[in-house]
Amino acid sequence: MGQFTSVEARIDAAAHRVLAMLPQSGPAGALVEFLVFGIKQGWACLFGGLMLAMMLLTRLWWPDGIGLARYDLWFVAACLIQAGMLAFKLETLDEAKVILIFHVVGTAMELFKTGAGSWLYPEEALFRIAGVPLFSGFMYACVGSYMARILRIFDIRFAHYPPFWMTAVLAGAIYINFFSHHYMVDLRWVLFGALALLYGRTWMHYRVLRYRFSMPILLAFLLVALFIWIAENIGTWSHAWIYPNQQDGWALVSWEKLGSWYLLMTISVVLVTAVHRPQPLARTIDTTPLVGNVPST
């Protein structure tokens, strides 16, 4: 898997010509790495960021009587964004496959959860299946797009990554529990324990600009889940969907949802690694400052 698409490679090369003139060590160099980290994270969130921005803008201003539902606009816009990202080489075909998988898995969950009353969509839509507007699958696809893009943008490698079949079994159990807990005991705490045991030794190693950094993957799951929870608050405030306790007025999304998103991270990682298998870290970690395009380790 290449680290950049052709357009991203040109952007990266131009950025490195500027960054090469900036300090490479000391506090100033650390600040450069931090700023580049933030920019790359924003770039990885491109699809999700555009979707959230569209929700916010249409929540703040939406003309009456135009004969178009917001949900339908979001669905059409999401399709156009995806087509544009592929056409302008901002996304790879493999990433598009991941997004499609997330869309199917997410829509299946939406159909069940809305039927069970876990959340609801308060507005009308032409493009929908039962009570689920079709844009909703793209909200899961946003997570898939981010997960797939950071793998290559940060050239992420892993140490002590568990066998794929074990991660797939755990992800399957988590997915089933999202449905089965409506009818039997919620096993999420057992699943949290299994998650800790399976990934407890796994570290991810990522390159920002000049150096590689390391992080326990369980911490990475938590950080991503936290940002998804924040995005979920933005989404519910925008009336993209609402929970039962938000029908009489917006309220902060329950912190329990953070745990749900943490478990969902396992499903997300397994779906991505089914297309892009985790790459191990090389025996020797390159810590030499770089100028020019970032090579794979």
N, C-alpha and C positions, 0 to 999 in steps of 0.2 A: 504494500500500500504506500503510494507516494505521500510525501509530507504535505505538499501543496498542489492545488490545481494550477493550471497554467497562468490564470489571472492572479491568483494568490502569490505565485512565485515572482511575478513582476512587481507586485506591491511589496513583497518581502525584500526583494533586492534593493528597491528604492529606499525603503525604510532603513535598511542596514547601512546604506551610504550616509544617511544622516546620523544614525546611531554610532557609527564608527568615529565620529567627531566628538562624541560625548565621553565623559569620564567612564573608565572601565573598572575602577576599584574605589574603595572607600564608601562613605555615605552617599555620595553623588551617584556612584555606580550602582549601589543597591537601590536607589530611588529609580534609576532608569529601568532596572529589572522589574521593579514593582509596577511601574507604569506600563511596561510592555505586557506584563502578565494581565493587567486589567483590560488592555486593548484586545489581546488575544481572546480573553474570556468573552468580551463583548462580541467579537467576530464569530466565535463559536455559537453564541446565542442569537445569531442573526435572524433565523426564522422565528424563534420564540419572541424575540424583541419586537419584530414587526407585527406579530399577532397581538401582543399586549398593547402596543402603541395604538393599533387600530381599535381595540376595545375601549381604551381610554378616550380616544378622540370622539368616537361615536357615542360614548356615554355622556361626554360634556356637550356635544352638539350633534343633534340628529333632526333634520327637517321633517315636519309632519306632512302626510299626504303625498309622499313620493312614490307610493306603490311598491316599495321594496323593503323587505324585512331585514333588520340588522344581521340576523343569523345567516340569511342567504348571501348578503354582501360578504360576510366573513368567509363563508364557504368558497365562493367564487374567487375572492381575493387570495385565499390560501392556495387554491389550485394554481392561480397565476404566479404567485410568489415561488411556488415549487418549480413551475415551468421556467420561470425567469432565472432561478438559481442554477438550473441545469444548462439553460441556453447560454448564460454568461459565464459558465464554468466556475461558479462559486460553490458548487457541490458536485460530488462524484456520483456515478451511477450506482456504486455500491452503497453510498449513503442514502440514495433514493430508495433502494431495496429495504434498508433498515426502517426508513420512514413509513413505507407501505406496510411492513410487518407491524409496526407500532400502531398504525391506523386501524388495522383489522383487529388486533388484540384489544385495543382501547375501546373500539366501538362495541365489541361483544360485551365488555364489562359495563359500558354505559347502558346498554339495553337492559341488562339485569338490574343494575343498581337503581336506575330511574324507576323501573317497575316495582322495586322493593321500597321505594320512597326515601332512599338515602340522600338524594338531591333531586332538583328539578330544574327545568328550563322554562322560565316564566313568559317567554315571548313566542310569537308565532313564527313558523318557517315553512317554506315550500319544500326545500331540500331536507327531508328528514325520514327516518325510519321509526315507526311508532312514535314515541314521544321524544326521540333523540335527534336533534338537528345534526346534519352531517359534518358541520364544522368541528364538532366535539372530538372526532377522531384525530383531527389535526392538533389538538392540544396535547395528546399523547405523542403525536409525531414530533412536536417541538422538542420533547425530552429526547426522543430517539435521534433527532437531527443534532442536538447538542452533544450527546454521548458519542456519536460517530465522528463528529468534527473534531472534538478535543483530542481524540486518539491520535490523529495525524497532525493537527496544528501544534500540539505540544510534544509530538513524537513520544507518546507515553509507552514505557516498558514496565514490566512487572517482575517482581521477585517472589518466589514461593506461591505462585498462583495455583489454586486447586484444580484438579482435573475437571474438564468441561462437563463430563457426565454428572459429577456430583453437584456442580452449580445448577445444572439443568433440572435435576431432581428437586433441589431446594426451591428453585424458581417456580416449578410446577406446583409444589406444595403451597407456596405463598399465594399463587394465583387461585388455586382451588379454595384456600381459606377465605379469600375475599368474597367468595360466593357462599361457602358452606357455613360461615359463622352466623348467617341468618337463621340456620336451622339446628345448629349444634354448638358445642362449646367453641369459643374463639381461641384458637391455638397460637395467637400471635406471639405470646411470650415464649412459647416453645420454639417458634420460628426465629425469634430474636437470638435465642441461645444457640440454635443451629447455625445461624448466620455468623455469630461471633466465633464459634469453633472452626467453621470452614474457612473464613477469611482472616482469622486472627493473626496469622503470620505473613499475610500478603501486604507488600509495599508497592506503591506505584512510583516510578521515577520519571520525571517530566523535565523537558528543556524549555526554559522561557526564552532566553536570548543567547547568553554566552555560556551558561552553566546549567547543569542538571540539579534538580532538587528532589527530595523524597518526602513521601507522606504515607502513613498507614491507610490502606484503602477503606477501612471502616470509618476513618475520620473524613475521607473524601465523600463517602456516601452521605454522612451527616450534613456536610456543608452544602452539597447539591440539594438534598432534601429540604434544607432550610430555605434555600433560594426558591425552590418550587413552592413551598408553603407561602412565602412572601408573594410570589406571582399569583397563587391561588386567591389570596386576599384581594389583590388587584382585580382578578377576574370576577370574583363574587361582587365586589363593589361596582363593577361595570355591568352587573346583571347578565354576564355571560351564562352563569348558572347560579343557583342559590341553594343553601341548605335549609332544612325545615325551620330552624331557629332564626333565619334571616328574612322570613316572609313578611314580618311586620316592621322591618327596618334592618339595615345592614349591621352586622356585628362581626367581630374578629373571628376568623375561622378557628375552630377548636385546636388546641395544641396536640390533641390526640391524632389529628390528621398528619402531623409531622412524623409520627411513628408509622403511619400508613405509607407515607411517601418514602420513608427509609426502607421499608420492606419492598416497595415498588422498585427501588433502585436495583435490587437483586435481579428482578425480572428484566429491567432495562439493560443491565450489564450482560446478562445471558443472551438476550436477543441481539445485542450488538456483537458480542463475541461469537455468535453463531455465524456471522458474516465475516467479521474481522477477528481471527483468533488472537488471543493475547500474545504479544511478543516478549521474550525474556530480555533481561538486561544483559549487556555484554559483560564479560569478566572484568574488564578494565573500564572504569567510568572516566570519560573524557572531561577534564575540568579546565582545559585550555580556553582562554578567551577567544571568541570567534569574531571574524569580520567577514561579511558576505553571507550567502545563503546558509542556513543551518543544516548540517548534514545529519543523517541518521547515525546512531551509535552502532 
